[in-house]
């Protein structure tokens, strides 16, 4: 009983940490309401800041991608029980978020700045709407499972782990990767774009486009013809875009 309570507490704290990390990232990219935003930090030569910032985005993405691969999970669960595997991933992600924020070097050279209040407000509204879309996308998988609570709850209740299910509903009926689409969009939705924010936006887009190929390979291996048919019917990122037959 004590072990099951400890697992439940471990997962609950991981959920709280994940929510705090997400909230901080919202403020960090908006450069508003947080102690250190994307345009805050020590001055550095342009070339050094570009290398550090692009490297931080690459490390942040690598942690997300590498730990999500089937081969990693097959090795990982030999040491980490399935009931806390997802929660442990969230702790790792929070650690990477802290590193990204603390080590980020600002490049506060303005590329564009929207001074018209109504237009700036519309951009901020769109920014928050995309974050809300990303959060809503987690309910497609089962919000509690996505954030590691369901696995711990099943262990606490001594229930067998639920198998993988696949349905193309809601946002996933419009695009195959709404969360990845959100990550590509949010860095651009700012009334004040600096070179530092542009670096984050471009590096994130490159990462997502590369990582998606590996993610889809895993999904094809796991789900087979169901996912292949889904790829034919639903575009990856742009709703309504006609899909083409993709090679496997």
N, C-alpha and C positions, 0 to 999 in steps of 0.2 A: 504493500500500500504506500509506504514512504517513497519508494522508487517511482511509482506512478505519479504521486503528487509532485515530486521533484521534476519529473519530465514535463508535467503540465505547467509548472511554474517557469521552467526554462523556456518553453515555447511561448508562454504569455509575455514574458519579458522581451523575447525576440520580436514578437508582434509590435509591442510598444516601441522598441528601438527602431523597427522598420518604419513605423508611422512618423516618428520624429525625424528620421533621416530623409524621408520623402518631403516632409514639410520644410526642412532646411534647404533641400535642393530647389524647391519652388522659390524660396526667398533668395537663394544664392544666385540662380540664373536671372531672376528679376532684379537683382542688386537692390533689394528692398527688404527691410524688416528683420535682418539678421546681422550678427556682429561682424561677419566677413562675407561680403558679396563678391561677385566675379570681377569687379573692378577695384577691389581693395587688396592691399598687400604691398610687399617691398618692391621697389623699383629694380628692374633688371635690364640689361641690354636686350634689344628686340630679338636677336637671334637666339639668345639663351632662353628668354621667356617662351618663344615659339616651341623650342625643343622640349622644355619642361612641360608645358601645357599639353602639347600633343601627346607626349609620353604618358602623362597622367590619364588622359582620356583612353589611351590604348590599354593601360594597365587596368583601369576600371572596367573596360569592355572585356578584356581577356579574362578577368575573374568571373564575370557574368557568363561568358561563353564556355570557358573551359569546364567550369563546375556544372554546366547544364548538359554536357555531352554524355551520351549513354556509356561510353567507355570509362569516363571518369566516375560516373555514378556506380557502375559495376564494381570498381575498385573501392570507392568511398564507403559504400555500405558494409564492407567487410570490417570496418573500424568504427563507423558511426551508425547506431541503430536507425532503422527507417523512421521511427517515431520522432526523432529529433534531427533527421538529416536536413529537412527544409529549414528548420529553425536555425541550425548551425550555419547554413548558407546565408541566412539573413544577418547573423552576427558578422560574418565575413564581409558581406556587402556594406554593412554599416562602417566597418573598419576602413574599407576602400573609400567610402564617402568622406570620412574624416581626413584621410590622406589627400584626397583630391582637393578638398576645401582648404586645408591648412597649407599645402605646398603650392597651390595655384598662384601663378605670377600674373598680375594684371598688365594689360596693354591698353591703357585708357585713351587711345587715339580714336576720335569719333569718326565713324563711317556715315551714319545718318542720325538725325535727331528730329523727332516729331514734336513740335511745340504747340500744335493746334490741339486744345484740350479734348474735343470730341473724338478726333481721330486717335489720339494717344489712349483715351479711355477704351475705344473699340479694340485696339491692339491688346491692351491689358486684359480685357474681357475674353478675347480669343485665346490668349495665353492660359488663363485660368480654365477655360472651357476644354482645352486640349488635355490639361492635367486631369480634369474631371473625367474625360473620356478614357484616359489611361487607367484611372482608378476603377471606373465602371467595368472595364474589360476584364478585371480580375474575377468578377462574379461569374463570368462564363465558365471558368474552370472550377468554380467553387472558391469563394473568397477566402474562407478559412483554410482550405488546402493550400492555396497559393501562398499564404503567409504562415504556413506551418502549424496552425492551431488544430486543424482537423486530425492530423496524424497523431498528435499528442492526445487529443480527446479520445480517439479510437483506442489508443493504448490504455488510457485511463479507464475506459468502459469495457476493456477486453474485447473489443470488436475487431474482426478481421479487416485488414486494410482494403479499401475499395480499389477496384481495378481501374485501368485507364479507359475513359470514355471519350467519344468524339462526336460533337454536334456542330453544325454550321448555323448558329442562330445569332440574332442581335447584331452587334458590331462585326462579328466574325462571318456574317452573311454578306457584308459589304466589302471587307478586306481581310486578307489572311493574317495580317500582323498589325492590329491596331495599336498595340503598345509600342512596337518598334516605330510605327508611323508617328506616334506622339513624340517619341524621343527625337526624331528628325525634325519635327515642326517647332517644338517649344523654344529652342535657342534663337530662332529667327523672329519670334513674336515679341519684339521689344521696341518701345518708342525710341530708345537710345542704343544704337548698335555701335560697339567698339571693336577694335581689332581683336582684343581678347575674347569677346563673345563670338566673333566670327570664327576664330580658331576653334572654339568649342563646337560651334555649329557644324563646321566642315569636318572636323575630326570625328564627331559623332555620326554624321551621315555616312562617312566612309566605313566606319566600324559596323554600322547597322547593315549596310549593303553586303559587306563581306560575311558577317556573322549569320545573316539570314540563309545563305546557301548551306552552311553547315547545319543550321537548325532544321531546315527542310529535309536534308538528307536523313537526319535522325527520325523525323516524322514519317518519312516514306518507309524507312526500315521498320518502324514500330507499327504503323497503321496500314501500310501496303496500298492496295488498290483504292481504298476509301479516300486516302489523302491524295492520291494521284487524280482521282475524279474531282475532288474538291479544288485542286489547283487549276483544273481546266475551267471550272465554273466561276471562281472567285479570284479577282486580281490580288496581287501581293500588297500594294500600298494605295493605289488610286481608285476610289469607288467608281464603278461604271466603266472602267477601262476594259476594253475587250481583251480577253486573255488569249494567249497563243499556246500551242502544245509545247510543253517544256520537256526537255530531255531529263532523264533520271541519272 
